[in-house]
Amino acid sequence: MIRIGTDCSGIEAPIQALEQLKIPFKHVFCSEIDKYCIQSIKANYNQDIIFGDKDGLYPEGDITKRNINDVPDIDLYVCGFPCQPFSQAGDRKGFIDKKGNVFFGCLKVIQEKTPKIFILENVKGLLSNNKKKTFTKILNELEDLKIYNIYHKVLNTKDYGIPQNRERIYIIGIKKSEKFVFEWPIHIQSIQSLSIFIDKTDNSIDKIPPKILKYKFPHTTSNAIFINVDFLKYSKFPTANKICPCLMAVGVLWCIPKKRYANIKEWLLLQGFLKDFKQVVSKTQMKKQIGNSMSVNVLKNIIINLNKIFN
């Protein structure tokens, strides 16, 4: 049974991936500084420890401040450390930003707990931040541990069955003692039709945002499905009939055929979560959590290629 721990856990895409794959695991710890994410975690998962739960034994959710001795031993460690310091949509301050230093909290867990495998995830912008110096620093720090083979690659959610254009950098470390050569998952040729992600039971109609009324659809996307209203000045979404734009913590996703905002079920499905995920926070907070999450379908494909290590 895999002992998994997660940091910057969000709504626990790694746990969703293991559950959907029906791989036996023990969820030994997670962490969050967002109280609303803590609410979602407690409502949907069964973990031993939550760092950041103000009502629990470990109220400190900042992984740069906690006592490493409180962190249990693990086989698999996953952390999607904050993307804002490296994102095109953020300020791109990198390690100058306080959030950028969360990586060193991840590094401490890897160094002290030496899991068999770790998976780190961030936005594609991490690769180019500070003239590529930030990413080089991260790789050097991981390689200096000298016990891991390090792999990294940009993967896009739309290449693994779910039609969302979401590029993220994944960094994987595998203990050299495992004598295992990792292969990145190949692209899935058959992408699901975007139309099946529409919740056809939701017939509510919202007031059309003024930005959409000004928007001229390209001829090729007259049958567009999902668009991000806040990014219309940056993109005409030429493939919006086939691919959903990247879900984000900010931004307004509009469902053209239903003449309403995309609902929570649609957001969840477009990130690979099951639609029965329990919503215990507001719609605004739930969409923020989904927009910040890793894509479950991508993690599933990665884990399938790593699972041999645990068998």
C-alpha positions as CSV (number, residue, x, y, z in Angstrom):
1,M,0.0,0.0,0.0
2,I,1.4,3.4,-1.0
3,R,1.9,5.9,1.8
4,I,1.2,9.3,0.2
5,G,1.7,12.8,1.5
6,T,0.8,16.0,-0.2
7,D,1.7,19.7,0.4
8,C,-0.1,22.8,-1.1
9,S,-2.8,20.1,-1.3
10,G,-5.6,22.2,-2.7
11,I,-8.5,19.8,-3.3
12,E,-6.2,16.8,-3.6
13,A,-6.0,15.9,-7.2
14,P,-3.3,13.2,-6.4
15,I,-5.7,11.4,-4.1
16,Q,-8.5,11.6,-6.7
17,A,-6.1,10.0,-9.2
18,L,-5.3,7.1,-6.9
19,E,-8.9,6.6,-6.0
20,Q,-10.0,6.6,-9.6
21,L,-7.2,4.1,-10.5
22,K,-8.2,2.0,-7.5
23,I,-4.6,1.8,-6.3
24,P,-4.4,0.9,-2.6
25,F,-3.0,3.8,-0.6
26,K,-2.8,5.5,2.8
27,H,-3.3,9.2,2.9
28,V,-0.9,10.1,5.7
29,F,-0.8,13.9,5.5
30,C,-1.8,17.0,3.6
31,S,-1.3,20.7,4.1
32,E,-3.0,24.0,3.2
33,I,-3.0,27.6,4.3
34,D,-6.4,28.3,2.7
35,K,-9.2,27.6,5.2
36,Y,-11.7,27.0,2.5
37,C,-9.5,24.2,1.0
38,I,-9.3,22.7,4.4
39,Q,-13.1,22.6,4.5
40,S,-13.1,20.8,1.1
41,I,-10.4,18.4,2.1
42,K,-12.2,17.4,5.4
43,A,-15.5,16.9,3.5
44,N,-14.1,14.7,0.8
45,Y,-11.1,12.7,2.1
46,N,-9.8,10.6,4.9
47,Q,-6.3,11.6,5.9
48,D,-4.3,11.0,9.1
49,I,-2.9,14.5,9.4
50,I,-4.0,17.9,8.1
51,F,-1.4,20.6,8.5
52,G,-3.3,23.9,8.6
53,D,-6.5,22.7,10.2
54,K,-7.1,25.3,12.9
55,D,-9.3,22.8,14.8
56,G,-6.7,20.0,14.6
57,L,-3.4,19.0,16.2
58,Y,-1.4,20.9,13.5
59,P,-2.9,24.3,12.9
60,E,0.2,25.6,11.0
61,G,-0.3,25.0,7.3
62,D,2.8,26.9,6.1
63,I,5.3,24.2,5.2
64,T,8.2,26.6,5.6
65,K,7.4,26.9,9.3
66,R,6.4,23.5,10.5
67,N,8.6,21.0,12.4
68,I,9.8,18.4,9.9
69,N,9.8,15.9,12.7
70,D,6.0,16.1,12.6
71,V,5.9,15.0,9.0
72,P,5.3,11.2,8.7
73,D,7.4,8.9,6.4
74,I,6.0,8.5,2.9
75,D,6.5,6.5,-0.3
76,L,5.0,9.2,-2.6
77,Y,5.2,12.9,-2.2
78,V,3.3,15.3,-4.3
79,C,3.3,19.1,-4.2
80,G,1.9,21.7,-6.6
81,F,3.7,24.6,-5.0
82,P,2.2,28.1,-5.6
83,C,2.3,29.2,-9.3
84,Q,1.6,32.9,-8.9
85,P,5.3,33.9,-8.5
86,F,6.0,32.2,-11.9
87,S,2.8,32.6,-13.8
88,Q,2.1,34.8,-16.9
89,A,-1.0,36.0,-15.1
90,G,0.9,36.7,-11.9
91,D,3.7,39.1,-11.1
92,R,6.5,36.7,-12.0
93,K,8.7,37.6,-9.0
94,G,9.9,34.1,-8.6
95,F,11.9,33.4,-5.5
96,I,11.7,37.0,-4.5
97,D,8.1,36.4,-3.7
98,K,7.4,34.8,-0.3
99,K,5.2,32.2,-2.0
100,G,8.1,31.3,-4.3
101,N,10.1,30.1,-1.2
102,V,7.5,27.3,-0.6
103,F,9.7,25.2,-2.9
104,F,12.3,25.0,-0.2
105,G,9.7,23.6,2.1
106,C,9.1,20.9,-0.5
107,L,12.8,20.3,-0.8
108,K,13.1,19.8,3.0
109,V,10.4,17.1,2.9
110,I,12.2,15.3,0.1
111,Q,15.6,15.6,1.7
112,E,14.4,14.5,5.2
113,K,11.8,11.9,4.3
114,T,13.4,10.6,1.1
115,P,10.2,9.2,-0.5
116,K,10.6,6.6,-3.3
117,I,9.0,9.1,-5.7
118,F,8.1,12.8,-5.7
119,I,6.0,14.7,-8.1
120,L,6.2,18.5,-8.3
121,E,3.9,20.6,-10.5
122,N,3.8,24.3,-11.5
123,V,2.9,26.6,-14.4
124,K,4.9,26.5,-17.7
125,G,6.2,30.0,-16.9
126,L,8.4,28.5,-14.2
127,L,10.7,27.4,-17.1
128,S,11.4,31.0,-18.2
129,N,11.2,32.9,-14.9
130,N,14.2,35.2,-14.2
131,K,15.9,34.2,-17.6
132,K,15.6,30.5,-16.7
133,K,17.6,30.9,-13.5
134,T,14.7,29.9,-11.2
135,F,14.1,26.6,-12.9
136,T,17.9,25.9,-13.1
137,K,18.1,26.6,-9.3
138,I,15.3,24.2,-8.6
139,L,16.8,21.4,-10.7
140,N,20.2,22.0,-9.1
141,E,18.8,21.8,-5.6
142,L,17.1,18.5,-6.4
143,E,20.0,17.0,-8.2
144,D,22.3,18.0,-5.3
145,L,20.5,15.6,-3.1
146,K,22.3,12.9,-5.2
147,I,19.8,10.1,-4.5
148,Y,17.2,10.9,-7.2
149,N,17.0,10.6,-11.0
150,I,15.2,13.8,-12.0
151,Y,12.8,14.1,-15.0
152,H,10.8,17.1,-16.1
153,K,8.4,17.8,-18.9
154,V,5.6,20.2,-19.9
155,L,2.3,18.2,-20.2
156,N,-1.0,19.5,-21.4
157,T,-4.3,18.3,-20.0
158,K,-5.8,18.1,-23.5
159,D,-3.3,15.5,-24.5
160,Y,-4.6,13.0,-22.0
161,G,-8.3,12.7,-22.9
162,I,-9.9,15.9,-21.4
163,P,-10.3,18.9,-23.7
164,Q,-8.8,21.6,-21.6
165,N,-5.7,23.6,-22.8
166,R,-3.6,23.5,-19.7
167,E,0.2,23.4,-19.9
168,R,2.0,22.6,-16.7
169,I,5.6,21.6,-15.9
170,Y,5.9,18.3,-14.0
171,I,9.1,17.4,-12.1
172,I,9.5,13.8,-11.1
173,G,12.2,12.4,-8.9
174,I,12.7,8.6,-8.5
175,K,15.2,7.1,-6.1
176,K,18.2,5.8,-7.9
177,S,18.1,2.7,-5.7
178,E,14.8,1.7,-7.4
179,K,16.7,0.9,-10.7
180,F,13.7,2.2,-12.6
181,V,13.7,4.3,-15.8
182,F,10.7,6.5,-16.0
183,E,8.9,7.0,-19.3
184,W,6.5,9.9,-19.8
185,P,2.9,8.9,-20.7
186,I,2.2,9.1,-24.4
187,H,-0.5,11.3,-25.8
188,I,-4.0,9.9,-25.9
189,Q,-5.1,10.1,-29.5
190,S,-8.8,10.1,-28.8
191,I,-9.8,13.3,-27.0
192,Q,-13.3,13.4,-25.5
193,S,-15.8,15.7,-27.2
194,L,-16.1,19.0,-25.3
195,S,-19.9,18.9,-25.7
196,I,-20.1,16.0,-23.2
197,F,-18.7,18.2,-20.5
198,I,-21.8,20.5,-20.7
199,D,-24.2,19.9,-17.8
200,K,-27.4,19.7,-19.8
201,T,-29.5,19.5,-16.6
202,D,-28.6,23.1,-15.7
203,N,-31.0,25.3,-17.6
204,S,-30.4,28.4,-15.6
205,I,-29.8,31.5,-17.8
206,D,-27.5,34.3,-16.7
207,K,-27.2,37.9,-17.9
208,I,-24.7,37.9,-20.7
209,P,-21.6,39.7,-19.8
210,P,-21.1,42.9,-21.9
211,K,-17.7,41.7,-23.1
212,I,-19.3,38.8,-24.9
213,L,-21.8,41.1,-26.7
214,K,-18.8,42.9,-28.2
215,Y,-17.0,39.7,-29.1
216,K,-16.9,38.6,-32.8
217,F,-16.6,34.9,-33.0
218,P,-14.2,33.6,-35.7
219,H,-16.0,31.7,-38.5
220,T,-14.4,28.5,-37.3
221,T,-15.8,28.8,-33.8
222,S,-19.4,29.7,-34.4
223,N,-20.2,26.6,-32.4
224,A,-17.9,27.6,-29.5
225,I,-18.7,26.0,-26.1
226,F,-16.6,27.4,-23.3
227,I,-14.7,30.7,-23.3
228,N,-12.9,32.8,-20.6
229,V,-14.7,36.1,-20.7
230,D,-11.8,38.0,-18.9
231,F,-9.4,36.9,-21.6
232,L,-11.3,37.9,-24.8
233,K,-8.9,40.8,-25.4
234,Y,-6.0,38.3,-25.5
235,S,-7.6,35.5,-27.6
236,K,-10.3,34.8,-30.0
237,F,-10.4,31.2,-28.8
238,P,-10.2,29.7,-32.3
239,T,-10.7,26.2,-31.0
240,A,-13.4,26.9,-28.5
241,N,-15.7,24.3,-30.2
242,K,-13.2,21.6,-29.3
243,I,-11.0,22.7,-26.4
244,C,-11.8,24.6,-23.2
245,P,-9.4,27.4,-22.3
246,C,-7.3,26.9,-19.2
247,L,-9.3,26.9,-16.0
248,M,-7.9,29.6,-13.7
249,A,-8.5,30.7,-10.1
250,V,-9.5,34.0,-11.6
251,G,-11.5,34.6,-14.8
252,V,-15.0,34.0,-15.9
253,L,-15.8,30.8,-17.8
254,W,-18.9,31.1,-20.0
255,C,-20.9,28.3,-21.5
256,I,-22.0,29.6,-24.9
257,P,-24.7,27.0,-25.7
258,K,-26.4,27.2,-22.4
259,K,-26.1,31.0,-22.1
260,R,-24.8,30.9,-18.5
261,Y,-21.7,30.7,-16.5
262,A,-20.0,27.3,-16.4
263,N,-21.2,25.5,-13.3
264,I,-19.2,23.6,-10.6
265,K,-19.9,20.2,-12.2
266,E,-18.5,21.4,-15.5
267,W,-15.4,22.8,-13.8
268,L,-14.8,19.6,-11.9
269,L,-15.2,17.4,-14.9
270,L,-12.8,19.6,-17.0
271,Q,-10.2,19.0,-14.3
272,G,-10.8,15.2,-14.2
273,F,-12.7,15.2,-10.9
274,L,-15.9,13.3,-10.4
275,K,-19.0,15.4,-10.4
276,D,-20.1,14.0,-7.0
277,F,-17.2,15.9,-5.3
278,K,-18.8,17.4,-2.2
279,Q,-19.1,21.2,-2.4
280,V,-19.0,22.8,1.1
281,V,-17.8,26.2,0.2
282,S,-19.1,29.1,-2.0
283,K,-19.1,28.9,-5.8
284,T,-16.4,31.5,-5.9
285,Q,-14.1,29.5,-3.6
286,M,-14.9,26.2,-5.3
287,K,-14.0,27.6,-8.7
288,K,-10.8,29.1,-7.2
289,Q,-9.9,25.6,-5.8
290,I,-10.6,23.9,-9.1
291,G,-8.7,26.5,-11.1
292,N,-5.6,26.1,-8.9
293,S,-5.7,22.3,-8.9
294,M,-3.6,19.8,-10.9
295,S,-5.5,17.9,-13.6
296,V,-6.5,14.5,-12.3
297,N,-6.3,12.9,-15.7
298,V,-2.7,13.9,-16.2
299,L,-1.7,12.6,-12.8
300,K,-3.5,9.3,-13.5
301,N,-1.4,8.8,-16.6
302,I,1.8,9.7,-14.7
303,I,1.0,7.4,-11.8
304,I,0.2,4.5,-14.1
305,N,3.8,4.7,-15.5
306,L,5.2,4.9,-11.9
307,N,3.1,2.2,-10.2
308,K,5.5,-0.6,-11.1
309,I,7.8,0.8,-8.4
310,F,5.2,0.1,-5.7
311,N,4.2,-3.4,-6.9
